[in-house]
Amino acid sequence: MVFLRISKRCTERVSMTTTDGERSLKSQPAFARYPSLEGRVAFVSGGATGLGAEFVSQLAAQGARVAFVDLDEDAGTELRASITERGDPEPFFQRVDVREVKALEQAIMQASEAFGPVTVLVNNAANDTRRKVAEIDPALWDDGIAVNVRHHFFAAKTVWPMMKAAGGGSIINLGSISAHIDLVDLPVYITAKAGIEGLTRTLARELGPDGIRVNCVIPGWIMTPRQLESWVGDAEREKILAAQCVPELLYPADVARIVLWLAADDSRLATGQTWVVDGGWQ
Ligand SMILES: NC(=O)c1ccc[n+]([C@@H]2O[C@H](COP(=O)([O-])OP(=O)(O)OC[C@H]3O[C@@H](n4cnc5c(N)ncnc54)[C@H](O)[C@@H]3O)[C@@H](O)[C@H]2O)c1
């Protein structure tokens, strides 16, 4: 009976955060609730919009204490208010530029002072602004690396001692399908995203003895507001549906569910891996 009640609650909450893609499913989907996430402290970078906002929202819906940082102060403040209003634990939000390593470290420490040790870290912030090879100079190269991979390492380094003291944790790095398919005008971003896969494997090895799991989630082409506004028109939509084995557009909620599973104890010994959610892009 308890299980049924909890499942229903989770389904209701998930339905508040789901997007158009799921409405095309023939039956009402029902998603998992993870008891181990109740009260767990999670930190998400780039959590104010896009996929990050969905991770924040769904982690909070599972009862986790969520802290997130982002450059976009208005969107972050709005998200925090909407989660609190719907009755989930109030998230911690700070405006932080993840390229500023000291500021990121400070935000993680402040979040842990407020909520307790961070035992779930989602390294999500990124910037996929398109740039031609000819226009990239060393300053743009360094900036692209700083926003797309450097902070993953320093956030992981910061949470390591608290995860170790807590007996373990889960670090989830957002990679990208772009490192595996034919795309142009993103050389720095793609280099960083490929690097995240290597970083994931080496950190899994280094931190594993302390019970810390490190995984990489590789989203396919996901229909975030930014993608829909900037990049996905009719031609792209057709390309996506032709490339995917399951011809259905992917939405942030589809990626959030694997993040929840990796954050929860259900994935207890899954580490050092890449987890692809791309509708079977070929
Ligand atoms: N959307 C996709 O199709 C897709 C595909 C593959 C991988 N990904 C990956 O998923 C993750 C999320 O992607 P998204 O599409 O939601 O991105 P997005 O651009 O929509 O959102 C990124 C978030 O990070 C924030 N951000 C950017 N620079 C920042 C900085 N310097 N400091 C702090 N915050 C900053 C932005 O304000 C934004 O809220 C990224 O790691 C991205 O590489 C996305």
The ligand as a MOL file (V3000), in Angstrom:
LIG
                    3D

  0  0  0     0  0            999 V3000
M  V30 BEGIN CTAB
M  V30 COUNTS 44 48 0 0 0
M  V30 BEGIN ATOM
M  V30 1 N 20.5190 19.9970 -25.1820 0
M  V30 2 C 21.1860 19.0870 -25.8630 0
M  V30 3 O 20.7650 18.6930 -26.9480 0
M  V30 4 C 22.4430 18.4810 -25.3040 0
M  V30 5 C 23.0190 17.4390 -26.0400 0
M  V30 6 C 24.1730 16.8430 -25.5410 0
M  V30 7 C 24.7290 17.2600 -24.3600 0
M  V30 8 N 24.1460 18.2710 -23.6540 0 CHG=1
M  V30 9 C 24.7880 18.6620 -22.4110 0
M  V30 10 O 23.8330 18.7280 -21.3690 0
M  V30 11 C 24.1790 19.7900 -20.4710 0
M  V30 12 C 23.0310 20.7760 -20.3950 0
M  V30 13 O 22.7470 21.2170 -21.7030 0
M  V30 14 P 21.5620 22.2210 -22.0160 0
M  V30 15 O 21.1630 21.9420 -23.4070 0
M  V30 16 O 20.5750 22.2150 -20.9430 0 CHG=-1
M  V30 17 O 22.3630 23.6200 -22.0190 0
M  V30 18 P 21.7780 25.0970 -21.9110 0
M  V30 19 O 22.7180 25.9600 -22.6720 0
M  V30 20 O 20.3550 25.1160 -22.2970 0
M  V30 21 O 21.9000 25.3800 -20.3490 0
M  V30 22 C 23.1520 25.4420 -19.7480 0
M  V30 23 C 23.0180 26.1260 -18.4160 0
M  V30 24 O 24.3370 26.3900 -17.9470 0
M  V30 25 C 24.4110 27.7590 -17.6040 0
M  V30 26 N 25.7700 28.2570 -17.8030 0
M  V30 27 C 26.4000 28.4970 -18.9730 0
M  V30 28 N 27.6240 28.9980 -18.7560 0
M  V30 29 C 27.7660 29.0770 -17.4090 0
M  V30 30 C 28.8000 29.5190 -16.5570 0
M  V30 31 N 29.9450 30.0030 -17.0420 0
M  V30 32 N 28.6280 29.4460 -15.2250 0
M  V30 33 C 27.4560 28.9900 -14.7060 0
M  V30 34 N 26.4390 28.5520 -15.4550 0
M  V30 35 C 26.5900 28.6050 -16.7980 0
M  V30 36 C 23.4200 28.4690 -18.4920 0
M  V30 37 O 23.0270 29.7280 -17.9360 0
M  V30 38 C 22.2890 27.4670 -18.5390 0
M  V30 39 O 21.3890 27.6410 -17.4600 0
M  V30 40 C 25.4440 20.4120 -21.0130 0
M  V30 41 O 26.5560 19.8500 -20.3670 0
M  V30 42 C 25.4200 20.0330 -22.4850 0
M  V30 43 O 26.7100 19.9860 -23.0300 0
M  V30 44 C 23.0180 18.8960 -24.1040 0
M  V30 END ATOM
M  V30 BEGIN BOND
M  V30 1 1 1 2
M  V30 2 2 2 3
M  V30 3 1 2 4
M  V30 4 1 4 5
M  V30 5 2 4 44
M  V30 6 2 5 6
M  V30 7 1 6 7
M  V30 8 2 7 8
M  V30 9 1 8 9
M  V30 10 1 8 44
M  V30 11 1 9 10
M  V30 12 1 9 42
M  V30 13 1 10 11
M  V30 14 1 11 12
M  V30 15 1 11 40
M  V30 16 1 12 13
M  V30 17 1 13 14
M  V30 18 2 14 15
M  V30 19 1 14 16
M  V30 20 1 14 17
M  V30 21 1 17 18
M  V30 22 2 18 19
M  V30 23 1 18 20
M  V30 24 1 18 21
M  V30 25 1 21 22
M  V30 26 1 22 23
M  V30 27 1 23 24
M  V30 28 1 23 38
M  V30 29 1 24 25
M  V30 30 1 25 26
M  V30 31 1 25 36
M  V30 32 1 26 27
M  V30 33 1 26 35
M  V30 34 2 27 28
M  V30 35 1 28 29
M  V30 36 1 29 30
M  V30 37 2 29 35
M  V30 38 1 30 31
M  V30 39 2 30 32
M  V30 40 1 32 33
M  V30 41 2 33 34
M  V30 42 1 34 35
M  V30 43 1 36 37
M  V30 44 1 36 38
M  V30 45 1 38 39
M  V30 46 1 40 41
M  V30 47 1 40 42
M  V30 48 1 42 43
M  V30 END BOND
M  V30 END CTAB
M  END
